[in-house]
Amino acid sequence: MNNDFLMKNEKIVSSVKFSVMAFIGMAFKAIILLALACFFLLYDVEGKLGFSSTAAIIAKVAGGIALIWALYTVIKIIVIISTNRLVVTDKRLYGRVGVLAKETLDIPLTKLDNVAVKRDAWGAIFGYNSIVVASTVSNFTFNYAANAEKFKSAIFDAQENAKETERKEKAKSMADAIAMARNAENYEK
């Protein structure tokens, strides 16, 4: 993955890792759906199972729906892995989800309000969490994170470092201003 989102002199502190188990669960669902699609579309349910012609048509339609759902699931896995990203740098939090309905996040660490980790029933089974980032402007949700708690800690650590750097820069700026004022005062004497 390229890092073209990085600004000059910016370094990545941590990034979200996807849960392999989440995608194994999705892939398992796609395989089951594909098997059902093959059965309903290729098997002669009317002749061999004694279905009526109406039931056979319904079975073919169900097979078509299962095939579309299986393909959708595979495409969803590929799109999520190839496009979604959540990264904390030493200066900001950057995120991107989606392809057609793309949502991006770009928040300076000093402006970040809250980061929460949520887990639903599927997340508990397949070992993944959702990370919800709140700012004054909007909320941003990133799903299928394997290292959510560790990433959340990295955000808070980077946020503290950014605040400390900001405090030091302000103190240096004030000290420089005081020194310039004293120099100007001494020059006038």
Buried (B, 14 or more C-beta within 10 A) or exposed (E): EEEEBBEEEBEBBBBBBBBEBBBEBBBEBBEBBBEBBBBBBEBEBBEEEEBEEEEBEBBBEBBEBBBEBBBEBBEEBEBBEEEBBBBBBBBBBBBBBEEEEEEEBEBEBEEBEEBBBEBEEEBEEBBBBBBBBBBEEEEBBBBBBBBBEEBBEBBBBBBEBBEEBEEEEEEEEEEEEEEEEEEEEEEEE
